[in-house]
Amino acid sequence: MSNKVYPSAGAALADLVKDGQMVAVGGFGLCGIPEALILALRDSGVQNLTAISNNAGVDGFGLGMLLATRQIRKMIASYVGENKEFERQYLAGELELEFTPQGTLAEKLRAGGAGIPAFFTQTGYGTIVAEGKETREFDGKHYVMERSLVPDLSLVKAWKADESGNLIFRRTARNFNPNVAMAGKVTVAEVEQIVEVGELDPDEIHLPGIYIHRLVLNTTPEKRIEQRTIRAAN
Protein backbone atom coordinates (compact mmCIF):
# COMPACT_ATOMS: atom_id res chain seq x y z
CA MET A 1 0.00 0.00 0.00
CA SER A 2 1.07 3.61 -0.42
CA ASN A 3 3.02 5.56 2.17
CA LYS A 4 -0.14 7.55 2.99
CA VAL A 5 -1.64 4.53 4.77
CA TYR A 6 -0.76 4.18 8.47
CA PRO A 7 -1.34 1.09 10.61
CA SER A 8 -3.32 2.92 13.30
CA ALA A 9 -4.73 6.30 14.26
CA GLY A 10 -2.10 6.65 16.95
CA ALA A 11 0.71 6.00 14.50
CA ALA A 12 -0.72 8.53 12.05
CA LEU A 13 -0.77 11.29 14.68
CA ALA A 14 2.37 10.42 16.65
CA ASP A 15 4.75 12.90 14.99
CA LEU A 16 2.09 15.47 14.07
CA VAL A 17 0.41 16.56 17.29
CA LYS A 18 1.88 19.24 19.55
CA ASP A 19 0.65 21.32 22.46
CA GLY A 20 -1.04 24.56 21.47
CA GLN A 21 -2.01 23.50 17.96
CA MET A 22 -5.13 24.51 16.06
CA VAL A 23 -6.93 21.30 15.10
CA ALA A 24 -10.02 21.11 12.86
CA VAL A 25 -12.29 18.08 13.11
CA GLY A 26 -14.96 17.10 10.60
CA GLY A 27 -18.47 16.01 11.44
CA PHE A 28 -21.88 17.38 12.35
CA GLY A 29 -23.03 16.33 15.78
CA LEU A 30 -21.83 12.72 15.83
CA CYS A 31 -22.43 12.20 12.10
CA GLY A 32 -19.22 11.83 10.12
CA ILE A 33 -16.79 12.30 12.99
CA PRO A 34 -13.37 10.58 12.81
CA GLU A 35 -13.90 8.44 15.91
CA ALA A 36 -10.54 6.63 15.97
CA LEU A 37 -8.56 9.81 15.28
CA ILE A 38 -10.34 11.73 18.06
CA LEU A 39 -9.58 8.91 20.48
CA ALA A 40 -5.93 8.87 19.39
CA LEU A 41 -5.75 12.64 19.80
CA ARG A 42 -7.01 12.28 23.37
CA ASP A 43 -4.59 9.46 24.11
CA SER A 44 -1.66 11.51 22.78
CA GLY A 45 -1.99 13.77 25.82
CA VAL A 46 -1.56 17.04 23.91
CA GLN A 47 -2.75 20.13 25.74
CA ASN A 48 -4.02 23.66 25.10
CA LEU A 49 -5.62 22.87 21.75
CA THR A 50 -7.75 25.25 19.76
CA ALA A 51 -10.40 22.98 18.25
CA ILE A 52 -12.46 23.90 15.20
CA SER A 53 -15.66 21.92 14.77
CA ASN A 54 -19.30 22.63 14.12
CA ASN A 55 -19.92 21.47 17.68
CA ALA A 56 -18.04 19.42 20.25
CA GLY A 57 -19.68 16.03 20.15
CA VAL A 58 -21.59 14.97 23.25
CA ASP A 59 -20.55 14.25 26.82
CA GLY A 60 -18.21 11.29 26.73
CA PHE A 61 -18.00 10.87 22.95
CA GLY A 62 -16.43 12.69 20.03
CA LEU A 63 -14.67 15.91 21.03
CA GLY A 64 -16.55 15.70 24.31
CA MET A 65 -13.82 13.27 25.41
CA LEU A 66 -11.16 15.96 24.98
CA LEU A 67 -13.25 18.48 26.89
CA ALA A 68 -13.52 15.99 29.75
CA THR A 69 -9.72 15.71 29.91
CA ARG A 70 -9.28 19.51 29.59
CA GLN A 71 -7.12 19.19 26.48
CA ILE A 72 -9.09 21.87 24.62
CA ARG A 73 -8.39 25.47 25.61
CA LYS A 74 -10.53 27.15 22.95
CA MET A 75 -13.42 26.08 20.70
CA ILE A 76 -14.28 27.67 17.36
CA ALA A 77 -17.79 26.33 16.84
CA SER A 78 -21.32 27.19 15.77
CA TYR A 79 -23.37 25.04 18.14
CA VAL A 80 -23.00 24.02 21.79
CA GLY A 81 -26.39 22.55 22.63
CA GLU A 82 -25.62 18.84 23.01
CA ASN A 83 -22.67 18.95 25.38
CA LYS A 84 -23.28 19.78 29.04
CA GLU A 85 -19.57 19.82 29.89
CA PHE A 86 -18.95 22.27 27.05
CA GLU A 87 -21.68 24.51 28.46
CA ARG A 88 -20.40 24.17 32.02
CA GLN A 89 -16.78 25.03 31.10
CA TYR A 90 -17.83 27.99 28.99
CA LEU A 91 -20.19 29.50 31.59
CA ALA A 92 -17.54 28.98 34.28
CA GLY A 93 -14.95 30.85 32.20
CA GLU A 94 -12.80 27.74 31.83
CA LEU A 95 -13.15 27.42 28.06
CA GLU A 96 -12.68 30.13 25.47
CA LEU A 97 -15.31 30.13 22.73
CA GLU A 98 -15.26 31.86 19.36
CA PHE A 99 -18.91 31.49 18.49
CA THR A 100 -19.29 31.46 14.71
CA PRO A 101 -22.42 31.27 12.54
CA GLN A 102 -22.56 27.89 10.83
CA GLY A 103 -22.36 29.12 7.25
CA THR A 104 -19.57 31.51 8.19
CA LEU A 105 -17.64 28.65 9.80
CA ALA A 106 -17.99 26.54 6.65
CA GLU A 107 -16.80 29.45 4.50
CA LYS A 108 -13.87 30.25 6.82
CA LEU A 109 -12.64 26.69 6.28
CA ARG A 110 -13.39 26.63 2.55
CA ALA A 111 -11.62 29.97 2.07
CA GLY A 112 -8.63 28.75 4.06
CA GLY A 113 -8.34 25.74 1.79
CA ALA A 114 -8.65 27.93 -1.31
CA GLY A 115 -5.90 30.32 -0.19
CA ILE A 116 -8.29 33.21 0.47
CA PRO A 117 -7.19 35.04 3.65
CA ALA A 118 -10.48 36.80 4.39
CA PHE A 119 -13.94 37.55 3.03
CA PHE A 120 -16.95 39.79 3.69
CA THR A 121 -20.35 38.50 4.80
CA GLN A 122 -23.57 40.13 5.97
CA THR A 123 -24.06 37.43 8.58
CA GLY A 124 -23.51 38.73 12.10
CA TYR A 125 -23.40 42.43 11.28
CA GLY A 126 -24.70 44.46 14.20
CA THR A 127 -24.33 41.57 16.66
CA ILE A 128 -21.62 40.39 19.06
CA VAL A 129 -20.28 38.27 16.18
CA ALA A 130 -19.01 41.49 14.58
CA GLU A 131 -17.34 42.92 17.68
CA GLY A 132 -13.70 43.79 17.03
CA LYS A 133 -13.95 43.00 13.32
CA GLU A 134 -13.67 45.28 10.32
CA THR A 135 -16.99 46.20 8.69
CA ARG A 136 -17.59 47.72 5.29
CA GLU A 137 -20.48 48.88 3.17
CA PHE A 138 -21.02 47.52 -0.34
CA ASP A 139 -23.94 48.70 -2.49
CA GLY A 140 -25.79 50.05 0.52
CA LYS A 141 -25.43 46.87 2.60
CA HIS A 142 -23.19 46.29 5.61
CA TYR A 143 -20.71 43.44 5.79
CA VAL A 144 -18.35 41.93 8.35
CA MET A 145 -14.85 40.84 7.41
CA GLU A 146 -14.08 37.30 8.52
CA ARG A 147 -10.61 35.79 8.52
CA SER A 148 -10.26 32.33 7.02
CA LEU A 149 -9.09 29.32 9.03
CA VAL A 150 -5.95 27.30 8.24
CA PRO A 151 -5.56 24.75 11.04
CA ASP A 152 -2.24 23.08 11.80
CA LEU A 153 -3.94 19.69 11.60
CA SER A 154 -7.25 18.49 10.15
CA LEU A 155 -8.93 15.20 11.06
CA VAL A 156 -11.71 13.97 8.80
CA LYS A 157 -13.90 10.93 8.19
CA ALA A 158 -14.80 9.43 4.81
CA TRP A 159 -16.40 6.20 3.70
CA LYS A 160 -13.92 4.99 1.09
CA ALA A 161 -10.47 5.99 -0.16
CA ASP A 162 -7.92 4.75 -2.60
CA GLU A 163 -4.25 4.54 -1.66
CA SER A 164 -3.62 8.04 -3.04
CA GLY A 165 -6.15 9.52 -0.63
CA ASN A 166 -8.96 10.23 -3.07
CA LEU A 167 -12.10 10.23 -0.91
CA ILE A 168 -15.75 9.26 -1.23
CA PHE A 169 -18.09 10.36 1.57
CA ARG A 170 -21.31 8.62 2.58
CA ARG A 171 -24.47 10.71 2.30
CA THR A 172 -24.90 13.30 5.09
CA ALA A 173 -21.65 12.20 6.73
CA ARG A 174 -19.94 14.42 4.15
CA ASN A 175 -21.07 17.61 5.98
CA PHE A 176 -18.04 19.69 7.10
CA ASN A 177 -15.45 17.06 6.18
CA PRO A 178 -14.40 18.30 2.70
CA ASN A 179 -13.91 21.89 3.90
CA VAL A 180 -12.01 20.73 6.98
CA ALA A 181 -9.79 18.51 4.84
CA MET A 182 -9.01 21.28 2.37
CA ALA A 183 -8.14 23.81 5.07
CA GLY A 184 -5.58 21.82 7.05
CA LYS A 185 -1.85 22.25 6.65
CA VAL A 186 -1.74 18.50 7.26
CA THR A 187 -4.86 16.35 6.91
CA VAL A 188 -5.42 12.82 8.19
CA ALA A 189 -8.46 10.90 6.93
CA GLU A 190 -10.13 7.98 8.69
CA VAL A 191 -11.96 5.67 6.28
CA GLU A 192 -13.89 2.41 6.34
CA GLN A 193 -12.45 1.02 3.11
CA ILE A 194 -9.16 1.47 1.23
CA VAL A 195 -8.86 0.26 -2.36
CA GLU A 196 -6.09 0.34 -4.93
CA VAL A 197 -5.57 3.33 -7.17
CA GLY A 198 -7.78 3.04 -10.23
CA GLU A 199 -10.63 1.22 -8.49
CA LEU A 200 -12.64 4.39 -7.82
CA ASP A 201 -14.66 5.91 -10.62
CA PRO A 202 -13.20 9.41 -11.05
CA ASP A 203 -16.71 10.85 -11.37
CA GLU A 204 -17.59 9.49 -7.92
CA ILE A 205 -14.65 11.04 -6.06
CA HIS A 206 -15.78 13.85 -3.75
CA LEU A 207 -12.35 15.10 -2.66
CA PRO A 208 -9.06 14.58 -4.50
CA GLY A 209 -6.13 12.99 -2.70
CA ILE A 210 -3.96 16.11 -3.04
CA TYR A 211 -5.59 17.33 0.19
CA ILE A 212 -4.98 14.12 2.14
CA HIS A 213 -1.57 13.43 3.66
CA ARG A 214 -2.31 10.31 5.74
CA LEU A 215 -4.94 7.57 5.82
CA VAL A 216 -6.19 5.39 8.67
CA LEU A 217 -8.45 2.37 8.21
CA ASN A 218 -11.29 1.91 10.72
CA THR A 219 -13.62 -0.81 9.46
CA THR A 220 -15.88 -0.84 12.53
CA PRO A 221 -16.73 2.70 13.62
CA GLU A 222 -19.38 2.90 16.31
CA LYS A 223 -21.44 5.59 14.52
CA ARG A 224 -23.29 6.41 17.70
CA ILE A 225 -26.70 8.09 17.29
CA GLU A 226 -26.80 11.44 19.04
CA GLN A 227 -30.43 11.31 20.09
CA ARG A 228 -32.28 8.12 19.29
CA THR A 229 -36.05 8.47 19.40
CA ILE A 230 -38.28 5.49 18.74
CA ARG A 231 -42.01 4.95 18.72
CA ALA A 232 -43.47 3.27 21.77
CA ALA A 233 -44.56 -0.33 21.27
CA ASN A 234 -48.29 -0.81 20.70
Residue pairs with C-beta under 8 A, 6 or more apart in sequence:
1 163
1 194
2 163
2 164
2 197
4 163
4 164
4 165
4 209
4 212
4 213
4 214
4 215
5 163
5 194
5 214
5 215
5 216
5 217
6 12
6 214
6 215
6 216
8 36
8 40
8 216
9 36
9 37
9 39
9 40
9 190
9 216
9 218
10 40
10 43
10 44
12 37
12 40
12 188
12 214
12 215
12 216
13 37
13 40
13 41
13 44
13 188
14 44
16 153
16 186
16 188
17 23
17 41
17 44
17 46
17 153
18 46
18 152
19 46
19 47
19 48
19 49
20 47
20 48
20 49
20 50
21 46
21 49
21 50
21 151
21 152
21 153
22 49
22 50
22 51
22 52
22 149
22 151
22 152
22 153
23 41
23 49
23 50
23 51
23 52
23 151
23 152
23 153
23 154
23 155
24 51
24 52
24 53
24 109
24 149
24 151
24 153
24 154
24 155
24 180
24 183
24 184
25 33
25 34
25 37
25 38
25 51
25 52
25 53
25 63
25 154
25 155
25 156
25 180
26 32
26 33
26 34
26 53
26 154
26 155
26 156
26 157
26 175
26 176
26 177
26 180
26 181
27 33
27 34
27 53
27 54
27 57
27 62
27 157
27 173
27 175
27 176
27 177
28 54
28 55
28 172
28 175
28 176
29 54
29 55
29 57
29 58
29 82
29 226
30 57
30 58
30 61
30 62
30 223
30 224
30 225
30 226
31 172
31 173
31 175
31 226
32 157
32 169
32 170
32 172
32 173
32 174
32 175
32 176
32 177
33 57
33 62
33 63
33 157
34 155
34 156
34 157
34 188
34 189
34 190
35 62
35 157
35 190
35 218
35 221
35 222
35 223
36 190
36 216
36 218
36 221
37 155
37 157
37 188
37 190
37 216
38 57
38 62
38 63
38 65
38 66
38 155
39 65
41 66
41 71
41 155
42 65
42 66
42 69
42 71
45 71
46 71
47 70
47 71
47 73
48 71
48 73
49 66
49 71
49 72
49 73
49 74
50 72
50 73
50 74
50 75
50 76
51 63
51 66
51 72
51 74
51 75
51 76
51 77
52 75
52 76
52 77
52 105
52 109
52 149
52 151
52 180
53 63
53 75
53 76
53 77
53 176
54 77
54 78
54 79
54 102
54 105
54 175
54 176
55 63
55 77
55 78
55 79
55 80
55 81
55 82
55 83
55 86
56 62
56 63
56 64
56 67
56 72
56 75
56 77
56 80
56 83
56 86
57 63
57 64
57 65
57 82
57 83
58 64
58 82
58 83
58 226
59 68
59 83
59 84
59 85
60 68
61 224
63 72
64 83
64 85
64 86
66 72
67 83
67 85
67 86
67 89
67 95
68 85
70 94
72 95
73 95
73 96
74 95
74 96
74 97
74 98
75 86
75 90
75 95
75 96
75 97
75 98
76 98
76 100
76 105
76 149
77 97
77 98
77 99
77 100
77 105
78 99
78 100
78 101
78 102
78 104
78 105
79 102
80 86
80 87
80 90
80 97
80 99
82 226
82 227
86 95
89 95
90 97
99 128
99 129
100 108
100 129
101 123
101 124
101 129
103 121
103 123
104 121
104 123
104 124
104 129
104 146
105 176
106 176
106 179
107 119
107 121
107 146
108 146
108 147
108 148
108 149
109 148
109 149
109 176
109 179
109 180
109 182
109 183
110 179
110 182
110 183
111 117
111 118
111 119
111 148
111 149
112 148
112 149
112 150
112 151
112 182
112 183
113 179
113 181
113 182
113 183
113 184
113 211
114 182
116 148
117 147
117 148
118 145
118 146
118 147
118 148
119 145
119 146
119 148
120 136
120 138
120 143
120 144
120 145
120 146
121 143
121 144
121 146
122 141
122 142
122 143
122 144
123 129
123 144
124 130
124 144
125 135
125 142
125 143
125 144
126 142
129 144
130 144
133 144
133 145
133 146
134 144
134 145
135 142
135 143
135 144
135 145
136 142
136 143
136 145
137 143
148 183
149 183
150 183
150 184
150 185
151 180
151 183
151 184
151 185
152 184
152 185
152 186
153 184
153 185
153 186
153 187
153 188
154 180
154 181
154 183
154 184
154 185
154 186
154 187
154 188
155 180
155 187
155 188
155 190
156 167
156 177
156 178
156 180
156 181
156 187
156 188
156 189
156 190
157 173
157 177
157 189
157 190
157 191
157 221
158 167
158 168
158 169
158 170
158 177
158 189
158 190
158 191
158 206
158 207
159 168
159 169
159 170
159 173
159 191
159 192
159 193
160 167
160 168
160 191
160 192
160 193
160 194
160 195
160 200
161 167
161 168
161 189
161 191
161 193
161 194
161 195
161 209
161 212
161 215
162 194
162 195
162 196
162 197
162 198
162 199
162 200
162 209
163 194
163 195
163 196
163 197
163 215
164 197
164 209
165 189
165 208
165 209
165 210
165 211
165 212
165 213
165 215
166 200
166 205
166 207
166 208
166 209
166 212
167 181
167 189
167 191
167 205
167 206
167 207
167 209
167 212
168 200
168 204
168 205
168 206
169 177
169 178
169 206
169 207
174 206
177 207
178 206
178 207
180 187
181 187
181 189
181 207
181 211
181 212
182 207
182 211
184 211
186 213
186 214
187 211
187 212
187 213
187 214
188 212
188 213
188 214
188 215
188 216
189 212
189 214
189 215
189 216
190 215
190 216
190 217
190 218
190 221
191 215
191 216
191 217
191 218
192 217
192 218
192 219
192 221
193 217
193 219
194 215
194 217
